[in-house]
Amino acid sequence: MAQLTRIGNSMGIRIPKAIIEMAGLRGRDLRLKVVEGGLLVATARRPRQGWREAFQTLHEAGDDRLLLGDFSNQFDVDEWEW
């Protein structure tokens, strides 16, 4: 059980240490999401989190080819310098 408490001009919830530890929230950035009937508190995902592992899995399966193929144009041939 928790209650809202005033923190400056805002309101906050004191979350018991045991719950923070069980949920793995200590020292993490959190994401708040309004859901039907309440508020969901979850760890925030970093942008592109998990992409390295996904790319490695694709590579190991031999499924890491270019999907668009070669779509260069005359500018690329004549003007572009790498």
C-alpha positions, 0 to 999 in steps of 0.5 A, spaced: 500 500 500 502 506 498 499 513 498 501 520 494 505 525 498 506 532 497 513 533 494 514 541 493 509 543 487 508 535 485 506 529 488 510 523 489 509 515 491 514 512 496 516 505 494 518 501 499 525 499 498 523 491 497 519 493 491 524 497 488 529 491 489 524 486 487 522 490 480 530 492 479 528 499 479 534 501 483 539 506 479 535 506 473 531 511 469 524 510 469 518 510 464 511 512 466 505 510 462 498 512 464 494 505 463 486 504 464 485 504 472 492 506 474 500 508 472 505 503 470 512 504 472 517 501 468 525 501 467 526 506 461 529 502 454 535 506 451 534 507 444 536 502 440 537 497 446 537 490 443 539 492 436 546 489 437 544 482 439 538 482 433 543 484 428 548 478 430 542 473 430 541 475 423 548 475 421 549 468 424 543 466 420 545 469 414 540 474 413 544 480 413 543 482 406 541 489 403 534 489 402 534 495 397 540 493 393 544 498 389 540 504 388 546 509 386 544 515 381 549 519 376 550 524 382 553 518 386 558 516 380 560 523 378 560 527 384 560 523 391 567 522 394 568 517 400 
